[in-house]
Amino acid sequence: MTLDVMQTIEQHESVVRSYIRTFPKPFDKASGVRVYDTDGHSYLDFFAGASVLNYGHNNPELKKPLLEYLQDDRIVHSLDMASVARAEFLETFHRLILEPRGMHYRVQFPGPTGTNAVEAALKIVRKVTGRQRMVSFTNAFHGMTVGSLAVTGNAFKRKGAGFPLTYSESMPYCGYFGQDVDTLEYMDKLLADKGSGVDHPAAIITETVQGEGGLAACSMQWLKGLEELCRKHDLLLIVDDIQTGNGRTGPYFSFEEAGITPDIVTVSKSISGYGLPMSLTLVKPEHDIWEPGEHNGTFRGHNLAFVTAKRALELYWSDDTLQRETERKARRIYEALQELIDKYPRAGGEHRGRGMMRGIRFTKDRELASTISEIAFEHGLIIETSGPEDDVLKLLPPLIIEDRDLEEGLAIIERALGEAMQRRGLA
């Protein structure tokens, strides 16, 4: 019997699925920066699993130790009991990531996904401060579980909770009112004013680039000012580096250039290097006041992910080669997108993002980004949209993409933009 993949999924899986609607093909194989459907058609991947696959699909240098580990019957599931793989990852992460940056964090394994890391962060700052309320930002996205949704801005996502989301205050993100309005000054006023109605929060949580919120990127000056604001008002600072971390913006952590030291950092997506579920909540030692087992989960540490994560760190973060290459490619992406914005003024494009996490927001026709994504897929490029109205075309190619593949993808984007403008009557 030959299985009809699409029909089987349509028949048995919940209607909640989403990306299958944007990219309606059954995929079977993947290698490097390409995925292949069951007919063997190749698609260049500028989505990379929403930044899960920074090092590409089935990276052979990561696959090798993974297969060896499985072949030797090494332990796969061990809750948070001691394992060699766990210890080797921790030592490597400390030696290659934390120590060279002068960072002092305890590593918590809160569960397999980013929202698990955020939930742990929200719980520990409340435990440390004894306060309940959080400050988050307009257009923020931090996950789909209830605590994470409470600090998420997207109305559609928030509605899915089914009940009021409380204990959070939404503040304007950097540039929300335009570049002439200092949102830090606005927050400072509200936090200091006893008549503002804003109760003393426990912490502020922020992204440095709002991955799902439309690729708005804060300035490093704003980020540094945010840390100063937290210290002034006795708040803890959480940086959600789930999508922006692991080198996506250039440095390993997206906030390094600002010279700040967040109290809590959440990491996930590409931390395993291979697409295996894994997340971290990095906590300053003085805030690591959990009781044993106070926050746990069945998959709080996955030995297969430890194996590939360790090897990814050794391969790509033993020196600054990947960072320099990412920054070089990021400049090329910026130039290419700016050329499109200038060449097609009727599209009303605005540049968004930082590093290799960039895109174009279309202000004149908010359906244009989705149309470009659809046409690009027809031409063999997987690229998603972002923002509360899906009005941002979002590029997330693997960091290891070669120049010829990057140029091929950029050319498809230009072709798709031209065709989309014709289709939507903007040409």
Disulfide bonds with the S-S distance in Angstrom:
none
